[in-house]
Amino acid sequence: MEIKPLRQDLLDYLSDHNLVARWKKAVKLFSSNIRHPSLHTELLEPKWHGLYSFRIGRKYRALFFFVKEEVIEVFQITNHYKK
């Protein structure tokens, strides 16, 4: 599985929230197994939109969609438990 390079704003977000190491670990796991248990990859509602997410640590998630069969693009990184 290939992940397209992140936009600069997403790279800045990772850096600002001290997530660079966690991101690298998640990418390594995702590249070898999209369904790795620690990633908690899921299809988001409504399902027909084709948007997915995976964990970057316990608190943050990367939102993505498939560009091609084996290529994804992460379009947002969020605080999963923001109130």
N, CA, C and O atoms as CSV, one atom per row, in Angstrom:
chain,resi,resn,atom,element,x,y,z
A,1,MET,N,N,0.845,-1.174,0.000
A,1,MET,CA,C,0.000,0.000,0.000
A,1,MET,C,C,0.893,1.241,0.000
A,1,MET,O,O,1.867,1.313,0.749
A,2,GLU,N,N,0.564,2.182,-0.816
A,2,GLU,CA,C,1.332,3.430,-0.921
A,2,GLU,C,C,0.514,4.588,-0.374
A,2,GLU,O,O,-0.689,4.680,-0.616
A,3,ILE,N,N,1.172,5.465,0.361
A,3,ILE,CA,C,0.545,6.685,0.867
A,3,ILE,C,C,1.178,7.854,0.134
A,3,ILE,O,O,2.397,8.025,0.172
A,4,LYS,N,N,0.360,8.662,-0.535
A,4,LYS,CA,C,0.878,9.831,-1.239
A,4,LYS,C,C,1.526,10.779,-0.231
A,4,LYS,O,O,1.115,10.818,0.929
A,5,PRO,N,N,2.521,11.535,-0.652
A,5,PRO,CA,C,3.160,12.493,0.264
A,5,PRO,C,C,2.136,13.469,0.848
A,5,PRO,O,O,1.201,13.899,0.173
A,6,LEU,N,N,2.343,13.797,2.112
A,6,LEU,CA,C,1.416,14.699,2.801
A,6,LEU,C,C,1.595,16.142,2.343
A,6,LEU,O,O,2.693,16.564,1.980
A,7,ARG,N,N,0.494,16.889,2.369
A,7,ARG,CA,C,0.562,18.323,2.126
A,7,ARG,C,C,1.346,18.983,3.257
A,7,ARG,O,O,1.482,18.413,4.340
A,8,GLN,N,N,1.851,20.165,3.010
A,8,GLN,CA,C,2.650,20.872,4.012
A,8,GLN,C,C,1.865,21.167,5.282
A,8,GLN,O,O,2.422,21.083,6.377
A,9,ASP,N,N,0.585,21.510,5.163
A,9,ASP,CA,C,-0.204,21.817,6.365
A,9,ASP,C,C,-0.343,20.588,7.265
A,9,ASP,O,O,-0.380,20.721,8.488
A,10,LEU,N,N,-0.420,19.398,6.675
A,10,LEU,CA,C,-0.500,18.179,7.475
A,10,LEU,C,C,0.839,17.860,8.127
A,10,LEU,O,O,0.884,17.408,9.272
A,11,LEU,N,N,1.931,18.095,7.400
A,11,LEU,CA,C,3.254,17.909,7.990
A,11,LEU,C,C,3.457,18.863,9.164
A,11,LEU,O,O,4.024,18.485,10.189
A,12,ASP,N,N,2.994,20.092,9.011
A,12,ASP,CA,C,3.087,21.079,10.091
A,12,ASP,C,C,2.260,20.639,11.294
A,12,ASP,O,O,2.695,20.786,12.436
A,13,TYR,N,N,1.073,20.103,11.043
A,13,TYR,CA,C,0.212,19.623,12.127
A,13,TYR,C,C,0.906,18.506,12.910
A,13,TYR,O,O,0.898,18.506,14.141
A,14,LEU,N,N,1.502,17.560,12.192
A,14,LEU,CA,C,2.226,16.468,12.844
A,14,LEU,C,C,3.355,17.014,13.710
A,14,LEU,O,O,3.548,16.581,14.846
A,15,SER,N,N,4.082,17.952,13.168
A,15,SER,CA,C,5.202,18.546,13.903
A,15,SER,C,C,4.719,19.328,15.124
A,15,SER,O,O,5.278,19.188,16.212
A,16,ASP,N,N,3.688,20.146,14.948
A,16,ASP,CA,C,3.157,20.979,16.035
A,16,ASP,C,C,2.608,20.150,17.190
A,16,ASP,O,O,2.631,20.595,18.338
A,17,HIS,N,N,2.111,18.945,16.895
A,17,HIS,CA,C,1.501,18.085,17.914
A,17,HIS,C,C,2.412,16.925,18.331
A,17,HIS,O,O,1.966,15.971,18.968
A,18,ASN,N,N,3.686,17.020,17.964
A,18,ASN,CA,C,4.684,15.999,18.327
A,18,ASN,C,C,4.268,14.589,17.899
A,18,ASN,O,O,4.364,13.635,18.671
A,19,LEU,N,N,3.806,14.483,16.657
A,19,LEU,CA,C,3.297,13.219,16.145
A,19,LEU,C,C,4.177,12.597,15.053
A,19,LEU,O,O,3.798,11.584,14.466
A,20,VAL,N,N,5.308,13.172,14.781
A,20,VAL,CA,C,6.128,12.702,13.661
A,20,VAL,C,C,6.536,11.239,13.844
A,20,VAL,O,O,6.412,10.447,12.910
A,21,ALA,N,N,7.017,10.872,15.025
A,21,ALA,CA,C,7.435,9.485,15.266
A,21,ALA,C,C,6.243,8.530,15.189
A,21,ALA,O,O,6.348,7.441,14.624
A,22,ARG,N,N,5.119,8.942,15.756
A,22,ARG,CA,C,3.916,8.092,15.691
A,22,ARG,C,C,3.431,7.947,14.257
A,22,ARG,O,O,2.982,6.874,13.856
A,23,TRP,N,N,3.521,9.034,13.474
A,23,TRP,CA,C,3.129,8.988,12.076
A,23,TRP,C,C,3.992,7.987,11.311
A,23,TRP,O,O,3.473,7.174,10.547
A,24,LYS,N,N,5.299,8.045,11.515
A,24,LYS,CA,C,6.203,7.129,10.824
A,24,LYS,C,C,5.889,5.681,11.178
A,24,LYS,O,O,5.919,4.811,10.307
A,25,LYS,N,N,5.591,5.416,12.435
A,25,LYS,CA,C,5.242,4.059,12.855
A,25,LYS,C,C,3.940,3.618,12.198
A,25,LYS,O,O,3.840,2.494,11.705
A,26,ALA,N,N,2.939,4.501,12.189
A,26,ALA,CA,C,1.645,4.166,11.584
A,26,ALA,C,C,1.794,3.907,10.087
A,26,ALA,O,O,1.178,2.984,9.552
A,27,VAL,N,N,2.597,4.706,9.417
A,27,VAL,CA,C,2.822,4.527,7.973
A,27,VAL,C,C,3.477,3.180,7.701
A,27,VAL,O,O,3.108,2.480,6.758
A,28,LYS,N,N,4.440,2.826,8.523
A,28,LYS,CA,C,5.120,1.532,8.351
A,28,LYS,C,C,4.122,0.380,8.512
A,28,LYS,O,O,4.106,-0.550,7.706
A,29,LEU,N,N,3.295,0.449,9.550
A,29,LEU,CA,C,2.286,-0.592,9.768
A,29,LEU,C,C,1.276,-0.616,8.630
A,29,LEU,O,O,0.933,-1.681,8.117
A,30,PHE,N,N,0.800,0.566,8.237
A,30,PHE,CA,C,-0.209,0.681,7.191
A,30,PHE,C,C,0.319,0.140,5.867
A,30,PHE,O,O,-0.399,-0.560,5.152
A,31,SER,N,N,1.561,0.459,5.539
A,31,SER,CA,C,2.142,0.016,4.274
A,31,SER,C,C,2.244,-1.497,4.184
A,31,SER,O,O,2.105,-2.075,3.106
A,32,SER,N,N,2.489,-2.137,5.331
A,32,SER,CA,C,2.614,-3.598,5.311
A,32,SER,C,C,1.273,-4.302,5.488
A,32,SER,O,O,1.080,-5.403,4.973
A,33,ASN,N,N,0.335,-3.672,6.219
A,33,ASN,CA,C,-0.966,-4.310,6.470
A,33,ASN,C,C,-1.995,-3.241,6.829
A,33,ASN,O,O,-2.021,-2.745,7.955
A,34,ILE,N,N,-2.834,-2.894,5.870
A,34,ILE,CA,C,-3.839,-1.843,6.071
A,34,ILE,C,C,-4.788,-2.167,7.231
A,34,ILE,O,O,-5.372,-1.264,7.831
A,35,ARG,N,N,-4.936,-3.435,7.537
A,35,ARG,CA,C,-5.840,-3.873,8.607
A,35,ARG,C,C,-5.107,-4.251,9.897
A,35,ARG,O,O,-5.640,-5.000,10.716
A,36,HIS,N,N,-3.910,-3.743,10.076
A,36,HIS,CA,C,-3.160,-4.043,11.309
A,36,HIS,C,C,-4.020,-3.631,12.511
A,36,HIS,O,O,-4.574,-2.531,12.520
A,37,PRO,N,N,-4.136,-4.496,13.519
A,37,PRO,CA,C,-5.028,-4.233,14.653
A,37,PRO,C,C,-4.777,-2.914,15.381
A,37,PRO,O,O,-5.729,-2.298,15.860
A,38,SER,N,N,-3.547,-2.470,15.477
A,38,SER,CA,C,-3.287,-1.233,16.219
A,38,SER,C,C,-3.698,0.017,15.451
A,38,SER,O,O,-3.791,1.095,16.038
A,39,LEU,N,N,-3.946,-0.110,14.152
A,39,LEU,CA,C,-4.373,1.042,13.353
A,39,LEU,C,C,-5.872,1.320,13.467
A,39,LEU,O,O,-6.308,2.458,13.293
A,40,HIS,N,N,-6.653,0.294,13.754
A,40,HIS,CA,C,-8.111,0.435,13.843
A,40,HIS,C,C,-8.671,1.123,12.589
A,40,HIS,O,O,-9.466,2.058,12.686
A,41,THR,N,N,-8.249,0.650,11.427
A,41,THR,CA,C,-8.722,1.216,10.163
A,41,THR,C,C,-10.218,0.980,10.029
A,41,THR,O,O,-10.706,-0.124,10.274
A,42,GLU,N,N,-10.951,2.034,9.635
A,42,GLU,CA,C,-12.404,1.887,9.504
A,42,GLU,C,C,-12.951,2.747,8.379
A,42,GLU,O,O,-12.408,3.804,8.060
A,43,LEU,N,N,-14.032,2.274,7.786
A,43,LEU,CA,C,-14.783,3.016,6.785
A,43,LEU,C,C,-15.754,3.922,7.526
A,43,LEU,O,O,-16.522,3.463,8.372
A,44,LEU,N,N,-15.716,5.207,7.207
A,44,LEU,CA,C,-16.531,6.180,7.923
A,44,LEU,C,C,-17.925,6.299,7.319
A,44,LEU,O,O,-18.144,5.975,6.152
A,45,GLU,N,N,-18.844,6.761,8.124
A,45,GLU,CA,C,-20.224,6.988,7.685
A,45,GLU,C,C,-20.344,8.375,7.051
A,45,GLU,O,O,-19.670,9.299,7.505
A,46,PRO,N,N,-21.166,8.558,6.031
A,46,PRO,CA,C,-21.858,7.517,5.279
A,46,PRO,C,C,-20.876,6.764,4.389
A,46,PRO,O,O,-19.994,7.357,3.769
A,47,LYS,N,N,-21.044,5.476,4.340
A,47,LYS,CA,C,-20.081,4.592,3.683
A,47,LYS,C,C,-19.917,4.872,2.198
A,47,LYS,O,O,-18.846,4.629,1.643
A,48,TRP,N,N,-20.951,5.374,1.548
A,48,TRP,CA,C,-20.864,5.601,0.114
A,48,TRP,C,C,-19.890,6.727,-0.248
A,48,TRP,O,O,-19.530,6.870,-1.416
A,49,HIS,N,N,-19.456,7.528,0.735
A,49,HIS,CA,C,-18.456,8.574,0.469
A,49,HIS,C,C,-17.073,7.972,0.227
A,49,HIS,O,O,-16.246,8.585,-0.448
A,50,GLY,N,N,-16.811,6.780,0.767
A,50,GLY,CA,C,-15.525,6.120,0.575
A,50,GLY,C,C,-14.384,6.735,1.366
A,50,GLY,O,O,-13.232,6.702,0.932
A,51,LEU,N,N,-14.701,7.300,2.530
A,51,LEU,CA,C,-13.684,7.895,3.393
A,51,LEU,C,C,-13.362,6.940,4.530
A,51,LEU,O,O,-14.254,6.322,5.111
A,52,TYR,N,N,-12.079,6.826,4.839
A,52,TYR,CA,C,-11.594,5.907,5.861
A,52,TYR,C,C,-10.743,6.662,6.867
A,52,TYR,O,O,-10.370,7.815,6.652
A,53,SER,N,N,-10.443,5.987,7.971
A,53,SER,CA,C,-9.501,6.552,8.931
A,53,SER,C,C,-8.650,5.449,9.541
A,53,SER,O,O,-9.037,4.281,9.553
A,54,PHE,N,N,-7.477,5.841,10.049
A,54,PHE,CA,C,-6.644,4.944,10.841
A,54,PHE,C,C,-6.006,5.753,11.962
A,54,PHE,O,O,-5.853,6.971,11.865
A,55,ARG,N,N,-5.642,5.055,13.018
A,55,ARG,CA,C,-5.086,5.701,14.205
A,55,ARG,C,C,-3.634,6.119,14.028
A,55,ARG,O,O,-2.830,5.447,13.381
A,56,ILE,N,N,-3.342,7.254,14.633
A,56,ILE,CA,C,-1.961,7.704,14.834
A,56,ILE,C,C,-1.867,7.865,16.344
A,56,ILE,O,O,-2.100,8.955,16.866
A,57,GLY,N,N,-1.539,6.823,17.029
A,57,GLY,CA,C,-1.600,6.843,18.488
A,57,GLY,C,C,-3.041,6.721,18.950
A,57,GLY,O,O,-3.927,6.434,18.145
A,58,ARG,N,N,-3.283,6.931,20.217
A,58,ARG,CA,C,-4.633,6.770,20.764
A,58,ARG,C,C,-5.540,7.956,20.462
A,58,ARG,O,O,-6.749,7.789,20.299
A,59,LYS,N,N,-4.968,9.144,20.388
A,59,LYS,CA,C,-5.762,10.354,20.340
A,59,LYS,C,C,-6.028,10.902,18.936
A,59,LYS,O,O,-7.012,11.614,18.733
A,60,TYR,N,N,-5.175,10.583,17.973
A,60,TYR,CA,C,-5.265,11.193,16.647
A,60,TYR,C,C,-5.569,10.161,15.569
A,60,TYR,O,O,-5.204,8.990,15.675
A,61,ARG,N,N,-6.260,10.640,14.513
A,61,ARG,CA,C,-6.609,9.781,13.392
A,61,ARG,C,C,-6.274,10.482,12.085
A,61,ARG,O,O,-6.371,11.704,11.969
A,62,ALA,N,N,-5.877,9.679,11.107
A,62,ALA,CA,C,-5.638,10.171,9.749
A,62,ALA,C,C,-6.847,9.777,8.905
A,62,ALA,O,O,-7.238,8.610,8.881
A,63,LEU,N,N,-7.430,10.740,8.222
A,63,LEU,CA,C,-8.563,10.484,7.343
A,63,LEU,C,C,-8.039,10.385,5.918
A,63,LEU,O,O,-7.216,11.197,5.497
A,64,PHE,N,N,-8.519,9.385,5.173
A,64,PHE,CA,C,-7.981,9.156,3.835
A,64,PHE,C,C,-9.018,8.589,2.894
A,64,PHE,O,O,-10.094,8.152,3.304
A,65,PHE,N,N,-8.661,8.607,1.605
A,65,PHE,CA,C,-9.468,7.967,0.565
A,65,PHE,C,C,-8.516,7.299,-0.421
A,65,PHE,O,O,-7.335,7.640,-0.490
A,66,PHE,N,N,-9.040,6.357,-1.172
A,66,PHE,CA,C,-8.250,5.645,-2.172
A,66,PHE,C,C,-8.207,6.455,-3.460
A,66,PHE,O,O,-9.243,6.834,-4.006
A,67,VAL,N,N,-6.988,6.716,-3.938
A,67,VAL,CA,C,-6.787,7.390,-5.218
A,67,VAL,C,C,-6.822,6.343,-6.325
A,67,VAL,O,O,-7.455,6.530,-7.364
A,68,LYS,N,N,-6.124,5.236,-6.075
A,68,LYS,CA,C,-6.126,4.051,-6.935
A,68,LYS,C,C,-6.214,2.862,-6.000
A,68,LYS,O,O,-6.265,3.029,-4.782
A,69,GLU,N,N,-6.233,1.675,-6.555
A,69,GLU,CA,C,-6.410,0.471,-5.746
A,69,GLU,C,C,-5.391,0.338,-4.621
A,69,GLU,O,O,-5.754,-0.046,-3.509
A,70,GLU,N,N,-4.148,0.640,-4.880
A,70,GLU,CA,C,-3.089,0.482,-3.875
A,70,GLU,C,C,-2.470,1.811,-3.443
A,70,GLU,O,O,-1.375,1.832,-2.881
A,71,VAL,N,N,-3.172,2.926,-3.705
A,71,VAL,CA,C,-2.643,4.253,-3.368
A,71,VAL,C,C,-3.715,5.036,-2.620
A,71,VAL,O,O,-4.859,5.134,-3.064
A,72,ILE,N,N,-3.320,5.597,-1.466
A,72,ILE,CA,C,-4.251,6.420,-0.697
A,72,ILE,C,C,-3.700,7.831,-0.549
A,72,ILE,O,O,-2.502,8.072,-0.698
A,73,GLU,N,N,-4.608,8.758,-0.252
A,73,GLU,CA,C,-4.215,10.127,0.067
A,73,GLU,C,C,-4.838,10.505,1.402
A,73,GLU,O,O,-6.051,10.414,1.588
A,74,VAL,N,N,-3.992,10.926,2.318
A,74,VAL,CA,C,-4.468,11.423,3.609
A,74,VAL,C,C,-4.843,12.885,3.403
A,74,VAL,O,O,-4.017,13.682,2.958
A,75,PHE,N,N,-6.087,13.242,3.725
A,75,PHE,CA,C,-6.535,14.611,3.512
A,75,PHE,C,C,-6.735,15.384,4.809
A,75,PHE,O,O,-6.902,16.603,4.780
A,76,GLN,N,N,-6.720,14.683,5.963
A,76,GLN,CA,C,-6.897,15.368,7.243
A,76,GLN,C,C,-6.311,14.527,8.369
A,76,GLN,O,O,-6.369,13.298,8.331
A,77,ILE,N,N,-5.755,15.184,9.356
A,77,ILE,CA,C,-5.323,14.534,10.585
A,77,ILE,C,C,-6.047,15.252,11.705
A,77,ILE,O,O,-5.971,16.474,11.832
A,78,THR,N,N,-6.753,14.474,12.519
A,78,THR,CA,C,-7.619,15.093,13.524
A,78,THR,C,C,-7.380,14.544,14.922
A,78,THR,O,O,-6.849,13.450,15.115
A,79,ASN,N,N,-7.794,15.351,15.880
A,79,ASN,CA,C,-7.859,14.922,17.265
A,79,ASN,C,C,-9.180,14.165,17.375
A,79,ASN,O,O,-10.250,14.763,17.257
A,80,HIS,N,N,-9.111,12.877,17.595
A,80,HIS,CA,C,-10.304,12.021,17.567
A,80,HIS,C,C,-11.261,12.307,18.720
A,80,HIS,O,O,-12.462,12.062,18.598
A,81,TYR,N,N,-10.756,12.813,19.816
A,81,TYR,CA,C,-11.595,13.011,20.999
A,81,TYR,C,C,-11.805,14.473,21.324
A,81,TYR,O,O,-12.030,14.822,22.482
A,82,LYS,N,N,-11.736,15.326,20.331
A,82,LYS,CA,C,-11.918,16.769,20.558
A,82,LYS,C,C,-13.340,17.035,21.071
A,82,LYS,O,O,-14.315,16.480,20.563
A,83,LYS,N,N,-13.428,17.875,22.062
A,83,LYS,CA,C,-14.745,18.213,22.614
A,83,LYS,C,C,-15.087,19.638,22.331
A,83,LYS,O,O,-16.159,20.104,22.718
